[in-house]
Amino acid sequence: MLAVGSDDTNASSGGKVFIYEYSENTHRWAKTETLSTVTDAVHDISFAPNLGRSFHLLAIATKDVRIVTLKPLPDSSNAQSGLMKLDIQMTAQFDDHYSIVWRVCWNITGTILASSGDDGCVRLW
């Protein structure tokens, strides 16, 4: 799985985070989801290490810090493409930087998220 963020400032272009999955059947990356809830420019994006979790955690740096949970839906893979459908939930949104957030980074176990922004602070979540 791969997540891509866009810094396109055009508000009409919709969601700014795209989820891609590699299909073994077609040997290509295919866009499976667009996170329509993220409409601000994305400055950084980071998956948490997946230590035995049945889901993925994705941190997004925009005008705030957002954490999104991506859960594969059971029996949802398309037999032809081999791609899975995802249940996407906004888990957390932190606006304590009161400014643009530039970087997000998980610790090695994926339990603590560090973020830095224009306020000159590094915050741990």
DSSP file (Angstrom, degrees, kcal/mol; ACC not computed):
  #  RESIDUE AA STRUCTURE BP1 BP2  ACC     N-H-->O    O-->H-N    N-H-->O    O-->H-N    TCO  KAPPA ALPHA  PHI   PSI    X-CA   Y-CA   Z-CA
    1    1 A M              0   0    0      0, 0.0     2,-0.4     0, 0.0    20,-0.2   0.000 360.0 360.0 360.0 144.0    0.0    0.0    0.0
    2    2 A L  E     -A   20   0A   0     18,-2.7    18,-3.4     2,-0.0     2,-0.4  -0.998 360.0-156.5-137.8 136.3    1.2    3.5   -0.9
    3    3 A A  E     -A   19   0A   0     -2,-0.4     2,-0.4    16,-0.2    16,-0.2  -0.952   9.2-169.8-116.2 136.4   -0.2    6.9    0.2
    4    4 A V  E     -A   18   0A   0     14,-2.6    14,-2.9    -2,-0.4     2,-0.3  -0.988   4.7-158.5-126.9 131.9    0.5   10.0   -1.9
    5    5 A G  E     -A   17   0A   0     -2,-0.4     2,-0.4    12,-0.2    12,-0.2  -0.845   7.2-146.8-109.9 148.7   -0.3   13.6   -0.8
    6    6 A S        -     0   0    0     10,-2.3    36,-2.6    -2,-0.3    10,-0.0  -0.893  13.5-162.7-114.8 142.0   -0.8   16.6   -3.0
    7    7 A D        +     0   0    0     -2,-0.4     2,-0.2    34,-0.3    34,-0.2   0.125  42.7 142.3-105.2  20.0    0.1   20.2   -2.3
    8    8 A D        -     0   0    0      1,-0.2    -2,-0.1    32,-0.1     5,-0.1  -0.432  41.1-156.3 -60.0 125.5   -2.2   21.5   -5.1
    9    9 A T        +     0   0    0     -2,-0.2     2,-0.7    32,-0.1    -1,-0.2   0.473  58.4 113.9 -87.1  -1.7   -3.8   24.7   -3.9
   10   10 A N    >   -     0   0    0      1,-0.2     3,-1.4     2,-0.1     4,-0.1  -0.605  54.5-159.2 -72.5 112.4   -6.8   24.4   -6.2
   11   11 A A  G >  S+     0   0    0     -2,-0.7     3,-1.0     1,-0.3    -1,-0.2   0.753  85.1  63.1 -66.6 -24.8   -9.7   23.9   -3.9
   12   12 A S  G 3  S+     0   0    0      1,-0.2    -1,-0.3    -3,-0.0    -2,-0.1   0.530  80.2  82.8 -80.6  -3.7  -11.9   22.4   -6.6
   13   13 A S  G <  S-     0   0    0     -3,-1.4    -1,-0.2     1,-0.2     2,-0.1   0.511  87.4-146.1 -81.6  -1.0   -9.6   19.4   -7.1
   14   14 A G    <   +     0   0    0     -3,-1.0    -1,-0.2    -4,-0.1    21,-0.0  -0.452  55.8  23.3  82.0-146.6  -11.1   17.5   -4.2
   15   15 A G        -     0   0    0     -2,-0.1    24,-0.2     1,-0.1    21,-0.2  -0.171  54.9-157.0 -60.7 149.1   -9.3   15.2   -1.8
   16   16 A K  S    S+     0   0    0     22,-2.6   -10,-2.3    19,-0.6     2,-0.5   0.369  70.4  72.6-110.6   2.3   -5.5   15.6   -1.5
   17   17 A V  E     -AB   5  35A   0     18,-0.6    18,-2.8    21,-0.3     2,-0.4  -0.981  59.4-171.1-123.2 129.0   -4.5   12.1   -0.3
   18   18 A F  E     -AB   4  34A   0    -14,-2.9   -14,-2.6    -2,-0.5     2,-0.5  -0.954  10.9-149.6-121.8 135.8   -4.6    9.1   -2.6
   19   19 A I  E     -AB   3  33A   0     14,-2.7    13,-2.8    -2,-0.4    14,-1.6  -0.908  15.8-171.8-107.3 127.9   -4.2    5.5   -1.6
   20   20 A Y  E     -AB   2  31A   0    -18,-3.4   -18,-2.7    -2,-0.5     2,-0.4  -0.883   4.9-164.9-117.2 149.7   -2.6    3.1   -4.1
   21   21 A E  E     - B   0  30A   0      9,-2.4     9,-2.4    -2,-0.3     2,-0.4  -0.993  22.9-120.5-133.9 142.4   -2.2   -0.7   -3.9
   22   22 A Y  E     - B   0  29A   0     -2,-0.4     2,-0.6     7,-0.2     7,-0.2  -0.687  22.9-147.6 -84.2 129.4    0.0   -3.0   -6.0
   23   23 A S  E  >> - B   0  28A   0      5,-2.7     4,-1.8    -2,-0.4     5,-0.8  -0.866   9.1-163.3 -99.3 119.2   -1.9   -5.6   -8.0
   24   24 A E  T  45S+     0   0    0     -2,-0.6    -1,-0.2     1,-0.2    58,-0.1   0.805  91.0  57.9 -66.8 -29.1   -0.1   -8.9   -8.4
   25   25 A N  T  45S+     0   0    0     56,-0.5    -1,-0.2     1,-0.2    57,-0.1   0.923 121.2  22.8 -68.8 -44.5   -2.5   -9.7  -11.3
   26   26 A T  T  45S-     0   0    0     55,-0.4    -2,-0.2     2,-0.2    -1,-0.2   0.553  96.0-132.0-100.2  -9.5   -1.7   -6.7  -13.4
   27   27 A H  T  <5S+     0   0    0     -4,-1.8     2,-0.3     1,-0.2    -3,-0.2   0.885  70.7 108.5  57.2  41.6    1.8   -5.9  -12.0
   28   28 A R  E   <S-B   23   0A   0     -5,-0.8    -5,-2.7    -7,-0.1     2,-0.4  -0.967  75.0-109.9-142.0 156.6    0.8   -2.2  -11.7
   29   29 A W  E     -B   22   0A   0     -2,-0.3     2,-0.4    -7,-0.2    -7,-0.2  -0.756  37.6-167.9 -84.1 134.3   -0.1    0.2   -8.9
   30   30 A A  E     -B   21   0A   0     -9,-2.4    -9,-2.4    -2,-0.4     2,-0.5  -0.980  25.0-117.9-127.5 137.7   -3.8    1.2   -8.9
   31   31 A K  E     +B   20   0A   0     -2,-0.4   -11,-0.3   -11,-0.2     3,-0.1  -0.610  35.6 170.9 -73.0 122.6   -5.5    4.0   -7.1
   32   32 A T  E     +     0   0A   0    -13,-2.8     2,-0.3    -2,-0.5   -12,-0.2   0.745  58.6  13.8-103.5 -30.8   -8.0    2.4   -4.7
   33   33 A E  E     -B   19   0A   0    -14,-1.6   -14,-2.7    52,-0.1     2,-0.4  -0.983  49.8-155.4-146.1 153.8   -9.1    5.3   -2.5
   34   34 A T  E     -B   18   0A   0     -2,-0.3     2,-1.3   -16,-0.2   -16,-0.2  -0.997  24.5-134.6-126.3 126.3   -9.1    9.1   -2.3
   35   35 A L  E >   -B   17   0A   0    -18,-2.8     3,-1.2    -2,-0.4   -18,-0.6  -0.673  23.4-177.1 -82.3  97.9   -9.5   10.7    1.1
   36   36 A S  T 3  S+     0   0    0     -2,-1.3    -1,-0.2     1,-0.2   -22,-0.0   0.646  73.3  70.1 -72.7 -15.0  -12.1   13.3    0.4
   37   37 A T  T 3  S+     0   0    0      1,-0.1     2,-0.9    -3,-0.1    -1,-0.2   0.689  85.9  73.0 -77.1 -16.8  -11.9   14.7    3.9
   38   38 A V    <   +     0   0    0     -3,-1.2   -22,-2.6     1,-0.2   -21,-0.3  -0.844  50.5 149.6-100.7 102.7   -8.4   16.1    3.4
   39   39 A T        +     0   0    0     -2,-0.9     2,-0.2   -24,-0.2    -1,-0.2   0.458  45.0  88.9-112.4  -4.7   -8.8   19.1    1.1
   40   40 A D  S    S-     0   0    0      1,-0.1   -34,-0.2   -33,-0.0   -32,-0.1  -0.562  94.8 -79.1 -90.3 159.2   -5.9   21.3    2.3
   41   41 A A        -     0   0    0     -2,-0.2     2,-0.5   -34,-0.2   -34,-0.3  -0.307  45.9-133.3 -57.3 135.9   -2.4   21.0    0.9
   42   42 A V        +     0   0    0    -36,-2.6    20,-0.2   -26,-0.2     3,-0.1  -0.832  26.4 176.4 -97.6 126.2   -0.5   18.0    2.2
   43   43 A H        +     0   0    0     18,-3.2     2,-0.3    -2,-0.5    19,-0.2   0.722  68.3   0.5-100.4 -27.8    3.1   18.7    3.4
   44   44 A D  E     -C   61   0B   0     17,-1.0    17,-2.9    57,-0.1    -1,-0.4  -0.985  57.0-168.2-158.5 157.1    4.0   15.2    4.7
   45   45 A I  E     +C   60   0B   0     -2,-0.3     2,-0.3    15,-0.2    15,-0.2  -0.990   8.3 179.9-150.9 141.3    2.5   11.8    5.1
   46   46 A S  E     -C   59   0B   0     13,-2.3    13,-3.2    -2,-0.3     2,-0.3  -0.960  20.6-141.8-153.1 128.1    3.6    8.8    7.1
   47   47 A F  E     -C   58   0B   0     -2,-0.3    59,-0.2    11,-0.2    11,-0.2  -0.673  29.9-121.9 -81.1 141.8    2.3    5.2    7.7
   48   48 A A        -     0   0    0      9,-2.7     9,-0.3    -2,-0.3    60,-0.1  -0.571  40.4 -90.0 -75.6 146.8    2.8    3.9   11.2
   49   49 A P        -     0   0    0      0, 0.0     2,-1.1     0, 0.0    -1,-0.1  -0.359  38.8-132.7 -55.4 138.8    4.9    0.7   11.5
   50   50 A N        +     0   0    0      2,-0.1     2,-1.8    -3,-0.1    60,-0.1  -0.608  31.2 175.4-101.1  73.0    2.4   -2.2   11.2
   51   51 A L  S    S-     0   0    0     -2,-1.1    -1,-0.0    58,-0.3    58,-0.0  -0.547  76.8 -43.9 -83.7  79.0    3.4   -4.4   14.1
   52   52 A G  S    S+     0   0    0     -2,-1.8    -1,-0.2     1,-0.3     2,-0.1   0.522  97.4 143.8  79.6   5.6    0.8   -7.1   14.0
   53   53 A R        -     0   0    0      2,-0.1    -1,-0.3     1,-0.1    -3,-0.0  -0.451  50.7-143.1 -74.6 151.7   -2.1   -4.7   13.5
   54   54 A S  S    S+     0   0    0     -2,-0.1     2,-0.3     2,-0.0    -1,-0.1   0.290  85.3  43.5 -93.0   8.8   -5.0   -5.7   11.3
   55   55 A F  S    S-     0   0    0     16,-0.2     2,-0.4     2,-0.0    16,-0.2  -0.890  81.3-115.6-144.0 171.1   -5.3   -2.1   10.1
   56   56 A H  E     - D   0  70B   0     14,-2.5    14,-2.8    -2,-0.3     2,-0.5  -0.892  15.0-149.6-114.2 144.0   -3.0    0.8    8.9
   57   57 A L  E     - D   0  69B   0     -2,-0.4    -9,-2.7    -9,-0.3     2,-0.5  -0.959  14.0-168.8-111.6 130.8   -2.5    4.1   10.6
   58   58 A L  E     -CD  47  68B   0     10,-2.7    10,-2.8    -2,-0.5     2,-0.4  -0.978   6.9-156.5-124.0 123.2   -1.7    7.1    8.4
   59   59 A A  E     -CD  46  67B   0    -13,-3.2   -13,-2.3    -2,-0.5     2,-0.4  -0.821  11.0-165.4 -98.2 138.4   -0.5   10.5    9.7
   60   60 A I  E     -CD  45  66B   0      6,-2.8     6,-2.3    -2,-0.4     2,-0.7  -0.988  10.6-151.8-129.2 128.9   -1.1   13.5    7.5
   61   61 A A  E     +CD  44  65B   0    -17,-2.9   -18,-3.2    -2,-0.4   -17,-1.0  -0.893  42.8 126.0-101.0 113.7    0.5   17.0    7.9
   62   62 A T  S    S-     0   0    0      2,-2.8    39,-2.7    -2,-0.7   -20,-0.1  -0.116  89.0 -38.9-129.3-129.9   -1.7   19.8    6.5
   63   63 A K  S    S+     0   0    0     37,-0.2    36,-0.3    -2,-0.1     2,-0.2   0.575 137.7  10.2 -77.0  -8.4   -2.8   22.9    8.4
   64   64 A D  S    S-     0   0    0     37,-0.1    -2,-2.8    34,-0.1     2,-0.5  -0.831  95.1 -87.2-148.1-175.2   -3.2   20.5   11.3
   65   65 A V  E     -DE  61  94B   0     29,-2.8    29,-3.1    -2,-0.2     2,-0.4  -0.905  42.0-174.8-105.1 130.6   -2.2   16.9   12.1
   66   66 A R  E     -DE  60  93B   0     -6,-2.3    -6,-2.8    -2,-0.5     2,-0.5  -0.972  13.1-159.0-126.6 141.9   -4.6   14.1   11.1
   67   67 A I  E     -DE  59  92B   0     25,-2.6    24,-2.3    -2,-0.4    25,-1.8  -0.985  12.9-169.1-119.7 127.3   -4.5   10.4   11.8
   68   68 A V  E     -DE  58  90B   0    -10,-2.8   -10,-2.7    -2,-0.5     2,-0.5  -0.931  12.9-144.2-118.7 137.3   -6.6    8.1    9.6
   69   69 A T  E     -DE  57  89B   0     20,-3.0    20,-2.3    -2,-0.4     2,-0.6  -0.884  10.7-164.8-100.6 130.1   -7.3    4.4   10.1
   70   70 A L  E     -DE  56  88B   0    -14,-2.8   -14,-2.5    -2,-0.5    18,-0.2  -0.946   9.5-177.2-116.3 109.0   -7.4    2.2    7.0
   71   71 A K  E     - E   0  87B   0     16,-2.6    16,-3.4    -2,-0.6     2,-0.2  -0.924  25.7-127.7-110.4 123.2   -9.1   -1.1    7.7
   72   72 A P  E     - E   0  86B   0      0, 0.0    14,-0.2     0, 0.0     3,-0.0  -0.486  27.5-125.2 -64.5 132.9   -9.3   -3.8    4.9
   73   73 A L    >   -     0   0    0     12,-2.4     3,-1.2    -2,-0.2    12,-0.3  -0.640  30.9-105.4 -79.5 135.4  -12.9   -4.9    4.6
   74   74 A P  T 3  S+     0   0    0      0, 0.0    -1,-0.1     0, 0.0    11,-0.0  -0.324  97.6   0.9 -63.1 140.5  -13.2   -8.7    4.9
   75   75 A D  T 3  S+     0   0    0      1,-0.1    -2,-0.0    -3,-0.0     9,-0.0   0.820  96.6 120.6  54.1  36.5  -13.9  -10.6    1.6
   76   76 A S    <   +     0   0    0     -3,-1.2     2,-0.2     9,-0.1    -1,-0.1   0.436  30.7 119.9-109.0   0.6  -13.7   -7.4   -0.4
   77   77 A S        -     0   0    0      7,-0.2     2,-0.5    -4,-0.2     7,-0.2  -0.451  66.2-123.5 -71.9 137.7  -10.8   -8.1   -2.7
   78   78 A N     >  -     0   0    0      5,-2.5     4,-3.5    -2,-0.2     5,-0.3  -0.683  13.6-146.1 -78.7 122.3  -11.7   -8.0   -6.4
   79   79 A A  T  4 S+     0   0    0     -2,-0.5    -1,-0.2     1,-0.2    -2,-0.0   0.836  96.2  47.2 -61.0 -34.0  -10.8  -11.3   -7.9
   80   80 A Q  T  4 S+     0   0    0      1,-0.1    -1,-0.2     3,-0.1    -3,-0.0   0.932 126.8  23.8 -76.0 -46.2   -9.9   -9.7  -11.2
   81   81 A S  T  4 S-     0   0    0      2,-0.1   -56,-0.5   -56,-0.1   -55,-0.4   0.737  91.2-136.9 -92.8 -24.0   -7.7   -6.9   -9.9
   82   82 A G     <  +     0   0    0     -4,-3.5     2,-0.3     1,-0.3   -58,-0.1   0.562  56.6 138.3  78.0   8.3   -6.7   -8.4   -6.6
   83   83 A L        -     0   0    0     -5,-0.3    -5,-2.5   -60,-0.1     2,-0.3  -0.646  45.1-137.0 -92.0 144.5   -7.3   -5.0   -4.9
   84   84 A M        -     0   0    0     -2,-0.3     2,-0.3    -7,-0.2    -7,-0.2  -0.693  11.3-125.3 -99.1 151.2   -9.0   -4.7   -1.5
   85   85 A K        -     0   0    0    -12,-0.3   -12,-2.4    -2,-0.3     2,-0.4  -0.672  28.6-145.1 -87.8 150.0  -11.6   -2.2   -0.4
   86   86 A L  E     -E   72   0B   0     -2,-0.3     2,-0.7   -14,-0.2   -16,-0.0  -0.924  13.4-139.8-122.2 142.7  -10.9   -0.1    2.7
   87   87 A D  E     -E   71   0B   0    -16,-3.4   -16,-2.6    -2,-0.4     2,-0.5  -0.909  30.2-161.0 -93.5 115.4  -12.9    1.2    5.6
   88   88 A I  E     +E   70   0B   0     -2,-0.7     2,-0.4   -18,-0.2   -18,-0.2  -0.883  13.7 175.3-108.6 123.5  -11.4    4.7    6.1
   89   89 A Q  E     -E   69   0B   0    -20,-2.3   -20,-3.0    -2,-0.5     2,-0.8  -0.987  33.8-126.6-128.4 134.9  -12.0    6.5    9.4
   90   90 A M  E     -E   68   0B   0     -2,-0.4   -22,-0.2   -22,-0.2     3,-0.1  -0.725  31.2-179.7 -75.8 112.4  -10.6    9.8   10.7
   91   91 A T  E     -     0   0B   0    -24,-2.3     2,-0.3    -2,-0.8   -23,-0.2   0.877  57.9  -3.9 -85.3 -41.9   -9.2    8.8   14.0
   92   92 A A  E     -E   67   0B   0    -25,-1.8   -25,-2.6     2,-0.0     2,-0.3  -0.995  48.7-164.3-153.2 153.8   -7.8   12.0   15.3
   93   93 A Q  E     -E   66   0B   0     -2,-0.3     2,-0.5   -27,-0.2   -27,-0.2  -0.944  11.6-170.8-143.2 120.0   -7.3   15.7   14.3
   94   94 A F  E     +E   65   0B   0    -29,-3.1   -29,-2.8    -2,-0.3     3,-0.2  -0.950  15.3 171.4-116.7 123.6   -4.9   17.9   16.3
   95   95 A D    >   +     0   0    0     -2,-0.5     3,-1.2   -31,-0.2    -1,-0.1   0.021  42.2 118.9-116.2  27.3   -4.7   21.6   15.6
   96   96 A D  T 3   +     0   0    0      1,-0.3    -1,-0.1     2,-0.1   -32,-0.1   0.627  64.4  68.1 -70.5 -14.0   -2.4   22.5   18.6
   97   97 A H  T 3  S-     0   0    0     -3,-0.2    -1,-0.3     2,-0.2     3,-0.1   0.780  84.5-154.6 -73.4 -25.1    0.3   23.9   16.2
   98   98 A Y  S <  S+     0   0    0     -3,-1.2     2,-0.3     1,-0.2    -2,-0.1   0.763  70.3  55.7  54.1  27.2   -2.0   26.8   15.3
   99   99 A S  S    S-     0   0    0    -36,-0.3    -1,-0.2     0, 0.0    -2,-0.2  -0.919 106.3 -46.1-164.0-176.4    0.0   27.0   12.0
  100  100 A I        -     0   0    0     -2,-0.3    18,-2.5    -3,-0.1     2,-0.5  -0.427  49.9-139.3 -66.7 137.4    1.0   24.9    9.1
  101  101 A V  E     +F  117   0C   0    -39,-2.7    16,-0.3    16,-0.2   -58,-0.3  -0.875  21.5 179.2 -98.6 129.1    2.4   21.4   10.0
  102  102 A W  E     +     0   0C   0     14,-2.5     2,-0.4    -2,-0.5    15,-0.2   0.795  58.3  26.6-102.4 -33.7    5.4   20.5    7.9
  103  103 A R  E     -F  116   0C   0     13,-1.7    13,-1.9   -59,-0.1     2,-0.3  -0.980  49.4-175.9-138.0 145.8    6.5   17.0    9.2
  104  104 A V  E     +F  115   0C   0     -2,-0.4     2,-0.3    11,-0.2    11,-0.2  -0.994  11.8 172.6-134.1 142.0    5.0   13.9   10.8
  105  105 A C  E     -F  114   0C   0      9,-2.2     9,-3.1    -2,-0.3     2,-0.2  -0.964  20.2-141.5-153.1 131.2    7.0   10.9   11.9
  106  106 A W  E     -F  113   0C   0     -2,-0.3     7,-0.2   -59,-0.2     2,-0.1  -0.557  25.0-114.7 -87.2 153.8    6.0    7.7   13.9
  107  107 A N    >   -     0   0    0      5,-2.1     3,-1.3    -2,-0.2    -1,-0.1  -0.280  45.3 -88.0 -76.1 177.1    8.3    6.1   16.5
  108  108 A I  T 3  S+     0   0    0      1,-0.3    -1,-0.1     2,-0.1    -2,-0.0   0.743 128.2  43.7 -65.4 -24.8    9.5    2.6   15.7
  109  109 A T  T 3  S-     0   0    0      3,-0.1   -58,-0.3   -59,-0.0    -1,-0.3   0.508 108.0-120.5 -97.4  -4.8    6.5    0.8   17.3
  110  110 A G  S <  S+     0   0    0     -3,-1.3    -2,-0.1     2,-0.2   -62,-0.1   0.770  84.4 109.0  74.6  25.4    3.9    3.2   15.8
  111  111 A T  S    S+     0   0    0      1,-0.2     2,-0.4   -63,-0.0    -3,-0.1   0.619  70.9  47.4-107.7 -17.4    2.6    4.3   19.1
  112  112 A I        -     0   0    0     12,-0.0    -5,-2.1     2,-0.0     2,-0.5  -0.990  65.6-159.0-128.5 134.2    3.9    7.9   19.3
  113  113 A L  E     -F  106   0C   0     -2,-0.4    12,-3.0    -7,-0.2     2,-0.4  -0.943   4.6-158.2-113.2 130.2    3.6   10.5   16.5
  114  114 A A  E     -FG 105 124C   0     -9,-3.1    -9,-2.2    -2,-0.5     2,-0.3  -0.868  13.3-178.6-103.8 141.0    5.9   13.5   16.3
  115  115 A S  E     -FG 104 123C   0      8,-2.4     8,-2.9    -2,-0.4     2,-0.4  -0.987   9.4-165.8-137.3 149.2    4.9   16.6   14.4
  116  116 A S  E     +FG 103 122C   0    -13,-1.9   -14,-2.5    -2,-0.3   -13,-1.7  -0.985  15.2 166.8-133.9 147.1    6.6   19.9   13.7
  117  117 A G  E >   -F  101   0C   0      4,-1.1     3,-1.7    -2,-0.4   -16,-0.2  -0.769  52.9 -73.5-144.8-172.6    5.2   23.1   12.3
  118  118 A D  T 3  S+     0   0    0    -18,-2.5   -17,-0.1     1,-0.3   -20,-0.0   0.600 114.2  75.7 -66.0 -12.3    5.6   26.8   11.7
  119  119 A D  T 3  S-     0   0    0    -19,-0.3    -1,-0.3     2,-0.2     3,-0.1   0.524 108.8-118.3 -78.3  -3.2    5.1   27.5   15.4
  120  120 A G  S <  S+     0   0    0     -3,-1.7     2,-0.3     1,-0.3    -2,-0.1   0.604  74.2 120.8  79.9  11.7    8.7   26.2   16.0
  121  121 A C        -     0   0    0     -4,-0.1    -4,-1.1   -24,-0.1     2,-0.5  -0.819  55.2-147.1-111.9 148.6    7.5   23.3   18.2
  122  122 A V  E     -G  116   0C   0     -2,-0.3     2,-0.4    -6,-0.2    -6,-0.2  -0.970  25.3-165.3-106.2 125.3    7.8   19.6   18.0
  123  123 A R  E     -G  115   0C   0     -8,-2.9    -8,-2.4    -2,-0.5     2,-0.5  -0.897  10.9-148.3-116.3 142.8    4.8   17.9   19.5
  124  124 A L  E      G  114   0C   0     -2,-0.4   -10,-0.2   -10,-0.2   -12,-0.0  -0.925 360.0 360.0-110.4 132.2    4.3   14.3   20.5
  125  125 A W              0   0    0    -12,-3.0   -11,-0.1    -2,-0.5    -1,-0.1   0.333 360.0 360.0-118.1 360.0    0.9   12.7   20.2
